[in-house]
Amino acid sequence: MARKGVTHYLRIIVLVLLATMAGIFFFFPLFWTISTSLKNDADSTAYPPKFIFTPEFKKYAIAFNILAPYIANSLITAVGGTLLALVVGLLAAYAIARFEVANKELTMFMTLMVRMLPPIAVASAFVIMMRTLGLYDTQLGLILIYGLINLPIVLWVMRGFFEEFPPEIEDAAKLDGLSQFNVLLRITLPCMGPGLLTVSLLSFLFSWNDLFFAIILTSAQAKTGTISMYSFLSTTKILWNQLCAAGIIFTLPTIIFYFLVRRYLTRGLTFGVVR
C-alpha cells in the first residue's frame, strides 16, 4: 500500500512538472512579445536580452497609427467572409441534413477538398479570376475568397448539429403553419448557439490571420493588417518593439472574441460531430 501511495504521488509530481514545462514552452513567446513591445529601441535589441527594464507604452500609439487603416480592412473582410460562409454554409448543411440530396457524401468530400488544397495550388486561378471580374485589390474580392475557404468548416460542423436536432420538433412547427425556411430561421437556428459560435470563431480567425491571399489579391487599397506588419521591416533594420506592439494590437480582437464564446467552444467542436 505504501509503495502504491508513493507511486501515485510521483505520478502527480511528474504530471505537474510536464504541465509546467508545456505551459512555459507555449506561453514564453507571448511573454517575450509583450516584454519586447514595452522596451525602448536600445533595450529591444540588447544582447544579452534584458529582463529588467523601464516599460514604455508609446510604441503602441505609433503601431496603432500605422495599423489603423489596415485593421479596418481586416475587420471588414474577416466579418464579411464569415457572414458569407455562414449564410451559404448553413443553408447547404441544413439541406444535406434534412433532404434527400443526390451524391451528398461526394458533395461533402468535394467541399472538404477545397479546404485541404494548398493555397499556392489555386493562387494563379484566383488572381486571374479576381482581375477578370474587376475585384482585384478590393474588399469584396477578399470577402468572396474568405467565404469560399471557410465554407467547408461551416458545412461539416453544422451538418452534424442539424442531424442531431430532433426532426419531430420541426414537424410540429410545420403543423402550426410555418414554412420550411421559417422553421429553420425561428426554431432550429436558435437552438444551434454553440455550433454557430464555433464556426463563426473559426471562420473569423482563419480570415483575420490570413496572409497568403491578402498578399496575392491586394496591392494598395485593400491591404490587411497582416500585410501591414512589413511596415516595421526595412533593408537595414527591424523595429522589434514596434513590430511586437503591432502584433499584440492585431491579436486583441481575436482574444476578446475567444473569451466571449469560450464557454461554448468545446461543446461546439464536439457535440455536432459525434453520432
C-alpha positions in Angstrom: 0.0 0.0 0.0 2.8 2.4 0.9 4.5 1.7 -2.4 1.3 2.4 -4.3 0.9 5.7 -2.5 4.5 6.7 -3.3 3.9 5.8 -7.0 0.7 7.8 -7.0 2.4 10.9 -5.7 5.4 10.5 -8.1 3.0 10.3 -11.0 1.3 13.5 -9.9 4.6 15.3 -9.5 5.7 14.2 -13.0 2.5 15.3 -14.5 2.7 18.7 -12.8 6.3 19.2 -14.0 5.3 18.2 -17.5 2.3 20.6 -17.4 4.6 23.4 -16.1 7.2 22.8 -18.8 4.4 22.7 -21.5 3.0 26.0 -20.1 6.4 27.7 -20.2 7.0 26.4 -23.7 3.7 27.7 -25.1 3.5 31.0 -23.1 7.1 32.2 -23.3 6.7 33.5 -26.9 3.7 35.6 -25.8 5.6 36.8 -22.7 8.6 37.7 -24.9 6.4 39.6 -27.4 4.8 41.7 -24.7 8.0 42.4 -22.9 9.7 43.5 -26.2 6.8 45.8 -27.0 7.4 47.6 -23.8 11.2 48.2 -24.3 12.9 51.2 -25.9 14.9 50.9 -29.0 18.2 50.1 -27.3 16.7 47.5 -24.9 14.7 45.7 -27.6 18.0 44.9 -29.5 20.2 44.4 -26.5 22.4 41.3 -26.2 22.2 39.5 -23.9 18.5 40.2 -23.6 17.3 42.5 -20.8 14.6 41.1 -18.5 14.7 44.2 -16.2 13.9 47.5 -17.9 11.7 50.6 -17.6 8.5 49.9 -19.6 7.1 52.5 -22.0 3.9 52.4 -23.9 4.5 55.0 -26.7 5.3 52.2 -29.2 1.7 51.1 -29.0 0.5 54.5 -30.1 3.0 54.5 -33.0 2.0 51.0 -34.1 -1.7 51.7 -33.8 -1.4 54.8 -36.0 0.3 52.7 -38.7 -2.1 49.7 -38.3 -5.5 51.6 -38.1 -6.4 51.7 -41.8 -5.3 48.1 -42.4 -7.1 46.8 -39.3 -10.3 48.3 -40.8 -9.8 46.3 -44.0 -9.1 43.2 -41.9 -12.2 43.7 -39.9 -14.4 44.3 -42.9 -13.1 41.3 -44.9 -13.0 38.9 -42.0 -16.5 39.7 -40.9 -17.8 39.8 -44.4 -16.2 36.4 -45.3 -17.5 34.9 -42.1 -21.1 36.1 -42.8 -20.9 34.8 -46.4 -19.7 31.4 -45.3 -22.4 31.3 -42.6 -25.3 32.2 -44.9 -24.3 29.7 -47.7 -23.0 27.0 -45.4 -26.0 26.9 -43.0 -28.4 26.6 -45.9 -26.3 23.9 -47.6 -25.7 22.0 -44.3 -29.5 22.1 -43.5 -30.4 20.8 -46.9 -27.9 18.0 -46.8 -29.0 17.0 -43.2 -32.8 17.2 -43.8 -33.4 16.4 -47.5 -32.6 13.6 -50.0 -29.7 15.2 -51.9 -28.1 13.3 -54.7 -24.5 12.3 -54.0 -24.4 14.2 -50.7 -21.3 12.4 -49.4 -19.5 13.2 -52.6 -20.6 16.9 -52.3 -19.3 17.0 -48.7 -16.0 15.4 -49.8 -15.5 17.9 -52.6 -16.1 20.9 -50.3 -13.6 19.5 -47.9 -11.1 19.2 -50.8 -11.4 23.0 -51.2 -10.1 23.4 -47.7 -7.4 20.7 -48.0 -5.8 22.1 -51.2 -2.6 24.1 -50.6 -3.3 27.8 -51.3 -0.4 28.0 -53.7 -2.1 25.5 -56.0 -5.0 27.8 -56.7 -3.2 31.1 -56.4 -2.9 31.9 -60.1 -6.5 30.9 -60.7 -7.8 33.2 -58.0 -5.6 36.1 -59.3 -6.9 35.7 -62.8 -10.5 35.4 -61.7 -10.3 38.5 -59.5 -8.7 40.6 -62.2 -11.2 39.4 -64.8 -14.1 40.3 -62.5 -12.6 43.6 -61.6 -12.3 42.6 -57.9 -8.5 42.6 -57.6 -7.4 44.8 -54.7 -10.9 45.2 -53.3 -12.5 44.2 -50.1 -15.3 42.4 -51.9 -12.8 40.2 -53.6 -11.2 39.1 -50.3 -14.7 38.6 -48.8 -15.6 36.2 -51.6 -12.4 34.2 -51.2 -12.7 34.1 -47.4 -16.3 32.9 -47.7 -15.2 30.2 -50.1 -12.3 28.8 -48.0 -14.4 28.9 -44.8 -17.5 27.3 -46.3 -16.3 23.7 -45.6 -15.9 24.4 -41.9 -19.4 25.7 -41.6 -20.8 22.9 -43.8 -19.1 20.0 -41.9 -19.7 21.2 -38.4 -23.2 22.4 -38.8 -24.4 19.3 -40.7 -23.7 17.3 -37.5 -25.7 19.8 -35.4 -28.7 19.7 -37.8 -28.7 15.9 -37.8 -28.6 15.8 -34.0 -31.6 18.2 -33.8 -34.9 16.2 -33.4 -36.9 16.5 -36.7 -40.1 16.0 -34.7 -39.8 19.5 -33.3 -39.6 20.9 -36.8 -42.6 18.7 -37.9 -44.7 20.2 -35.0 -43.8 23.7 -36.1 -44.9 22.9 -39.7 -48.2 21.7 -38.4 -48.6 25.2 -36.8 -48.3 26.7 -40.3 -44.6 27.6 -40.5 -42.8 27.2 -43.8 -39.6 25.2 -44.1 -37.5 28.3 -44.1 -39.3 29.8 -41.1 -38.8 26.6 -39.2 -35.1 26.8 -39.9 -34.9 30.5 -39.0 -37.2 30.6 -36.0 -37.0 27.1 -34.5 -33.8 25.3 -35.5 -31.1 28.0 -35.7 -31.9 29.5 -32.2 -31.0 26.1 -30.8 -27.7 25.9 -32.6 -25.9 28.5 -30.4 -22.7 26.5 -29.6 -22.3 25.4 -33.2 -22.9 28.9 -34.7 -20.4 30.5 -32.3 -17.8 27.8 -33.0 -17.9 28.1 -36.8 -18.1 31.9 -36.6 -15.0 32.0 -34.4 -13.0 29.6 -36.6 -14.0 31.3 -39.8 -13.2 34.7 -38.4 -9.8 33.5 -37.1 -8.8 32.0 -40.5 -9.9 35.2 -42.3 -8.3 37.6 -39.8 -5.0 35.8 -39.7 -4.7 35.2 -43.4 -1.6 36.4 -45.1 -1.3 34.5 -48.3 -4.5 35.5 -50.1 -4.1 39.1 -48.8 -0.7 39.3 -50.4 -1.6 37.9 -53.8 -5.1 39.6 -54.1 -4.3 43.1 -52.9 -1.8 45.8 -53.8 -2.7 49.0 -52.0 -6.4 49.8 -51.3 -7.4 46.5 -49.6 -4.3 45.6 -47.7 -5.0 43.9 -44.4 -3.4 44.1 -41.0 -1.2 41.0 -41.6 0.5 42.7 -44.6 1.0 45.9 -42.6 3.5 44.1 -40.3 6.0 44.6 -43.1 5.9 48.3 -42.4 8.2 47.7 -39.4 10.8 45.9 -41.5 13.4 47.6 -43.7 16.5 46.6 -45.5 18.7 48.0 -42.7 16.9 47.1 -39.5 13.8 45.7 -37.8 11.8 47.8 -35.3 11.3 44.9 -32.9 9.5 46.8 -30.2 7.0 48.4 -32.7 6.6 45.1 -34.5 5.7 43.3 -31.3 3.4 46.1 -30.2 1.6 45.8 -33.6 1.3 42.1 -33.1 -0.3 42.5 -29.7 -2.8 45.1 -31.1 -3.7 42.9 -34.0 -4.2 39.9 -31.7 -6.5 41.6 -29.3 -9.8 41.3 -31.3 -9.4 37.5 -31.6 -8.6 37.2 -27.9 -11.6 39.2 -26.9 -13.8 37.2 -29.3 -12.5 34.0 -27.8 -13.2 34.9 -24.2 -16.7 35.9 -25.2 -17.5 32.5 -26.6 -15.1 30.2 -24.9 -17.8 28.5 -22.8 -19.5 27.3 -26.0 -16.4 26.4 -27.9 -15.6 22.9 -26.6 -19.3 21.8 -26.9 -19.5 23.3 -30.3 -16.4 21.4 -31.6 -17.6 18.0 -30.2 -21.4 17.9 -29.9 -22.3 18.1 -33.6 -19.6 15.7 -34.9 -20.4 12.7 -32.6 -23.1 10.3 -34.0 
